[in-house]
Amino acid sequence: MDRSRDEVWTECLGIIRDNISRQSFRTWFEPLRAVGLVEEGGEVKLTVQLPSRFYYEWLEEHYFGLLRKTITKVLGPGGRLYYDIVIERDEPAGAGHGRGSSMELPARQPANVPPPASERPPPADLPAGVTPPRPPAEARPDAGRPYRADAGRGAARRPAPAAPAAAEAAHPAHPFAIPGVRPIEVDPHLNDSYTFERFIEGDCNRLARAAAWSIAQAPGATSFNPFMIYGGVGLGKTHLIQAIGNYARANGHARTVRYVSSEMFTAEFVQSIQTNRINEFSQFYRGIDILIVDDVQFFGGKEKTQEEFFHIFNELHQQGKQIVLSGDRPPRDIAGIEDRLLSRFGWGLTADVQPPDVETRIAILNRRATDDGTRVRDEVIEYVATHVKSNIRELEGALIRLQAHAALTSREIDLDLARDVLKDLIKESRPQLTIESIQSVVCDYLAIPEDLVRARTRKREVVQARQVAMYFSKEITKHSLKTIGLHFGGRDHSTVIHAVRSVDDQIETDPSFREMVVAVRKKLELHQR
Ligand SMILES: Nc1ncnc2c1ncn2[C@@H]1O[C@H](COP(=O)(O)OP(=O)(O)OP(=O)(O)O)[C@@H](O)[C@H]1O
């Protein structure tokens, strides 16, 4: 064999890249690594490592034909592709591996185009003692059956909720209810309209949507636990994580679902401390079947809350309950959260959502208009979709504005109306923050008169505000260090470098400082919407 495994795989990737969208390539093929290449009995076996079973199922289901052709082209008719799957933690007994170990899982022979993964028997050629990947949830015999608290993997047995007394025991009390007085239904805090039916799938969210769908069929029983979605503002994270809860509740796959933002969780926790009810708070969250926590980055710097969440997380995970999280960035980039918690966020599956392409934007607008019972011409939909690009919330906002104007003025929604009504939005669909606006947001948050950050003063709190404003100016604007310095009373570029380093250092070492930076960042993002 004259070529190395990496060379062979790079050649394969080149062919695959030319045959699928950029987004799909990034999602499904970029994370894969070649880990072996051997020639044996007239066959050339290339082994590729997959990050999870989910990848295996997805590749087999969607890219089998392409992979077969590619391997034959690169390695000839004797070419075979083998998968090496990294086993997630807590695999069912039988797999016998911990996190990070792997198993050899031969891909199906190229001659057979396999039926969908859900209809296939387990591959017969697995090495002894290796458990085949679980079929997708919809194919499992338990899928679709009413949820039972004691049916899950490792779940503690609980009384069946038939008799009133049992029902009371089965309902975790609301943290702020009077315990023992009456059973209280857990309010899931879900928005009914955040469903899978209303969620438009595109390259931008395919992995996240597919994983969310699997989880909703069998919460706690897939290897995607926890499941974390991350991505920018208004890209559908909340919609998707709530869709899991809505679907699981509607189909009897979970009895108690709780959606909570990390800020709300923190507020409830603080309140429970103030009212001496930490135990109730903790019991309540430990009894939830699907816990959905939005915007986990706001746990940053809140050490006590993190600790409480850590214990709740562990308990739920051990009981086989489902945990679903969202954040504005991947776990490794979240500041101010303890490593032990961050590493848990990455235990299951993390999937990102990206800004939608124009086709997906058109589909979202069409769907939204149909749901609202409004007729909007194709040319108007296309006009809005091509001009409003940055996020889906803005896209929906544009449509709502059009609908409102048309209703108030009894006009039809046509291109003229769209141009007229949306001209300000379209001109500056994402206002760029200037150095001055950053100074203003930072000073407003820290209660410092704005002109002081440009003045000569070295008072401690002014220096802090100045450094934070410099830090964000460097991060957000495209200005050079020199220009940034000039906007801060004519300081030179080395002062800006020093400010950025100093802020970075303090983020690392000072939790309350870190919390302040996170809060300022959120304010700045609001100004960009
Ligand atoms: N793929 C989609 N199909 C249909 N509607 C969508 C889609 N993605 C987002 N939306 C809609 O866009 C709006 C914003 O979505 P959502 O609140 O879920 O975004 P987010 O990523 O959680 O934003 P933030 O980070 O600001 O909380 C919602 O009304 C949601 O229903």
The ligand as an SDF file (V2000), in Angstrom:
LIG
                    3D

 31 33  0  0  0  0  0  0  0  0999 V2000
  -36.3200   26.2590   11.5420 N   0  0  0  0  0  0  0  0  0  0  0  0
  -37.3450   27.0210   11.9480 C   0  0  0  0  0  0  0  0  0  0  0  0
  -38.5770   26.8520   11.4210 N   0  0  0  0  0  0  0  0  0  0  0  0
  -39.6020   27.6280   11.8080 C   0  0  0  0  0  0  0  0  0  0  0  0
  -39.5130   28.6130   12.7100 N   0  0  0  0  0  0  0  0  0  0  0  0
  -38.3150   28.8300   13.2750 C   0  0  0  0  0  0  0  0  0  0  0  0
  -37.1700   28.0530   12.9290 C   0  0  0  0  0  0  0  0  0  0  0  0
  -36.1210   28.4870   13.6410 N   0  0  0  0  0  0  0  0  0  0  0  0
  -36.5770   29.4970   14.4030 C   0  0  0  0  0  0  0  0  0  0  0  0
  -37.8920   29.7080   14.1820 N   0  0  0  0  0  0  0  0  0  0  0  0
  -38.7020   30.7370   14.8220 C   0  0  0  0  0  0  0  0  0  0  0  0
  -37.8590   31.8810   15.0080 O   0  0  0  0  0  0  0  0  0  0  0  0
  -38.1300   32.4920   16.2520 C   0  0  0  0  0  0  0  0  0  0  0  0
  -36.8540   32.5760   17.0710 C   0  0  0  0  0  0  0  0  0  0  0  0
  -36.4640   31.2500   17.4180 O   0  0  0  0  0  0  0  0  0  0  0  0
  -35.9090   30.8760   18.8760 P   0  0  0  0  0  0  0  0  0  0  0  0
  -36.4900   31.7560   19.9190 O   0  0  0  0  0  0  0  0  0  0  0  0
  -36.0760   29.4120   19.0410 O   0  0  0  0  0  0  0  0  0  0  0  0
  -34.3830   31.2380   18.6670 O   0  0  0  0  0  0  0  0  0  0  0  0
  -33.1630   31.0710   19.6890 P   0  0  0  0  0  0  0  0  0  0  0  0
  -32.0730   30.4550   18.8840 O   0  0  0  0  0  0  0  0  0  0  0  0
  -33.5920   30.3530   20.9140 O   0  0  0  0  0  0  0  0  0  0  0  0
  -32.8010   32.5810   20.0070 O   0  0  0  0  0  0  0  0  0  0  0  0
  -32.1380   33.2410   21.3470 P   0  0  0  0  0  0  0  0  0  0  0  0
  -30.7250   32.8280   21.3310 O   0  0  0  0  0  0  0  0  0  0  0  0
  -32.3220   34.6960   21.1170 O   0  0  0  0  0  0  0  0  0  0  0  0
  -32.8950   32.7370   22.5220 O   0  0  0  0  0  0  0  0  0  0  0  0
  -39.2140   31.6620   16.9160 C   0  0  0  0  0  0  0  0  0  0  0  0
  -40.4720   32.2610   16.6860 O   0  0  0  0  0  0  0  0  0  0  0  0
  -39.1450   30.3300   16.1980 C   0  0  0  0  0  0  0  0  0  0  0  0
  -40.4110   29.6890   16.1510 O   0  0  0  0  0  0  0  0  0  0  0  0
  1  2  1  0
  2  3  1  0
  2  7  2  0
  3  4  2  0
  4  5  1  0
  5  6  2  0
  6  7  1  0
  6 10  1  0
  7  8  1  0
  8  9  2  0
  9 10  1  0
 10 11  1  0
 11 12  1  0
 11 30  1  0
 12 13  1  0
 13 14  1  0
 13 28  1  0
 14 15  1  0
 15 16  1  0
 16 17  2  0
 16 18  1  0
 16 19  1  0
 19 20  1  0
 20 21  2  0
 20 22  1  0
 20 23  1  0
 23 24  1  0
 24 25  2  0
 24 26  1  0
 24 27  1  0
 28 29  1  0
 28 30  1  0
 30 31  1  0
M  END
$$$$
